[in-house]
Amino acid sequence: MTTQQIVLAARPKGLPVSNDFRMMQAEVPTIKAGEILLKGMYYSVDPYMRGRMNDAKSYVAPFEIDKPLNGGAIAKVLESKSELYKPGDVVMGHFPWQREFIATEKETKKIDADLAPPSYYLGVLGMPGLTAYFGLMHIGKPKVGETVVVSGAAGAVGIVVGQIAKIQGCHVVGIAGSDEKTKLMTTEFGFDEAINYKTTPDMNKAIAAACPKGVNVYFDNVGGEISDAVIKNIAFHARIPLCGQIALYNSTEPPMGPRLQPMLLTRSALMQGFIINDFKDLFPEGIQQLAQWVKAGKLKTTETIEHGFENLPKALLGLFKGDNIGKMIVAA
C-alpha cells in the first residue's frame, strides 16, 4: 500500500516556514512477525522539534532531509502479526509523520482509553505531564507556602506545573502572552496570579509585585528576557528547573543577556537543566500520580487540536507564535 508522509525539505534559518516541509508518497511494506500496521490518530507537536530541524549535536538526533519528521503519536492497530496486539487496539509511541506505518512491539505501548481520552496520553498523561511532574517535584521541590513562578504557563507543560504547585500548597504565578491565556489560568486552572508579558511594560516590577517574598521556585519554559526578569527576583535557596528556552530557539545569533551567575551565587540558588528521559526509570510512578490527580479532578487539562494530517507543519509553526492553549495536537 502507499501512504502520505511529511518530510523535512530544508533546514530553517531562524523561524521555520511552510516551505521547510514537503508532503510525499511512501510505500508501506508488508508486516512481518512481531510487527503491527498502524494508522495515526493523534500527532504531538512540541517545541523541542525545532532543535531537531538543525544539523547540530544534541541529546536527540536531528531530523534528516527528505525523511519524515517524527514524534509522539497515538495510533490504531489495522493489522497485527504480534501476540500482544489485535486490530482496533489503540497504542502510543514515537512514530513518523506518516498516515499509515509499521511499528514493532518494542516501539509501542497499549493505552487505557477508558481511563482518559487517547489524546491525553500526548499531554497531561504523556511527555508534557511527566516533564511537569518530575521537573517540579524532583528539581523544584516545592514546599507549602512557597511562591512558584511558571513561564510559558499556558502551554502543555506550564498548565500542569501550575496545578501541581497548587496541589503542593504553593502560591502560583503564571506568565503567558495574552489576556485570554492569563484569564484562563486564574479562572480555570487555579493560578493565584497571571502576568501578560506582552502588555506589561516592566516585567521586573510586575514579578516583584506578585512575589513580594521572592520567587522560591521558577519553572523556566521560555528563557530570554522573561527569565532574566524572574531570576532578578529569586529568593534565597531558590530552585530553577530549566525545561525549555523557546524564546531563543529561532535565534540566528548567540543571544546576549544579563550574567545570571552572581544572582545564583549570592542567593545560594540552584539552576538545573533536564530532559524527560533523565527520569525514564520513574515514569510508572509519574503516570500513576498524574492519573490519580486527573481522576480525582485535581488536575485539569486543555488542548488545542488542529484537524487534518496535512496541517502538522502549520501546528508546529503555531507553537512559536503562541497559537496554542495547553497541548497542541493534530487529529488525523
Beta strands, then each sheet from edge to edge (+ up, - down):
strand 1: 2-8
strand 2: 21-27
strand 3: 35-44
strand 4: 70-80
strand 5: 90-96
strand 6: 100-104
strand 7: 108-110
strand 8: 147-151
strand 9: 171-176
strand 10: 193-196
strand 11: 215-219
strand 12: 234-242
strand 13: 270-273
strand 14: 303-307
strand 15: 327-331
sheet 1: 1+ 2-
sheet 2: 6+ 3- 4+ 5- 7+
sheet 3: 6+ 3- 15+ 14+
sheet 4: 10+ 9+ 8+ 11+ 12+ 13+
end
